[in-house]
Amino acid sequence: MDLETSSGDEKRGSDRLLLNLPVRGRVGTGELMDFEVVGITTGGMQIKSSNFDVIKKGFNEQQNSAAFEIRIVGRLAWAQSGPEDSYVTGWEFEMEGGEVRVG
């Protein structure tokens, strides 16, 4: 994972976390599909997909928006108590065909 900082030419107000995270999810009410989260900030994300038609089907053109659902399946690996009655947990994502994939 890399962190890309904002430069003077950027409109982004926060740093972008660069990822190569394969995920399984859906856009809007579209079908479940494989895609990759390549970047994320506090205000948005970049995804890469081999099938733009599936993304367009889940996209509301009139409102220029879509709901994203990313399915996460994991195994609880560890847990510890934190400050102020909080807990921190670590999760391992399931392996499918030798590839780590969220969901």
KADA-V837101 format. One record per backbone hydrogen bond with DSSP energy under -1.0 kcal/mol. CO is the residue of the C=O (numbers start at 1). NH is the residue of the N-H. E is the energy in kcal/mol with one decimal. If there is no record, write none. Layout:
BEGIN
co=CO nh=NH e=E
co=CO nh=NH e=E
END
This chain:
BEGIN
co=2 nh=18 e=-3.3
co=4 nh=16 e=-2.5
co=7 nh=10 e=-1.1
co=16 nh=4 e=-3.3
co=17 nh=40 e=-1.7
co=18 nh=2 e=-1.5
co=21 nh=37 e=-2.5
co=22 nh=102 e=-2.0
co=23 nh=35 e=-2.3
co=24 nh=71 e=-2.1
co=25 nh=33 e=-3.2
co=26 nh=69 e=-2.6
co=27 nh=30 e=-2.2
co=33 nh=25 e=-2.6
co=35 nh=23 e=-3.1
co=36 nh=48 e=-2.8
co=37 nh=21 e=-2.2
co=38 nh=19 e=-2.0
co=39 nh=46 e=-3.1
co=40 nh=17 e=-3.0
co=44 nh=41 e=-3.2
co=46 nh=38 e=-2.1
co=46 nh=39 e=-1.4
co=48 nh=36 e=-2.5
co=51 nh=55 e=-1.0
co=52 nh=56 e=-2.7
co=53 nh=57 e=-1.9
co=54 nh=58 e=-1.0
co=60 nh=64 e=-1.0
co=60 nh=65 e=-1.6
co=65 nh=60 e=-2.8
co=67 nh=28 e=-4.6
co=69 nh=26 e=-2.5
co=73 nh=94 e=-1.2
co=75 nh=92 e=-2.7
co=78 nh=90 e=-2.6
co=80 nh=88 e=-2.7
co=86 nh=82 e=-3.6
co=88 nh=80 e=-2.3
co=90 nh=77 e=-2.9
co=90 nh=78 e=-1.4
co=92 nh=75 e=-2.7
co=94 nh=101 e=-1.2
co=96 nh=99 e=-1.3
co=99 nh=96 e=-2.1
co=102 nh=24 e=-1.6
END
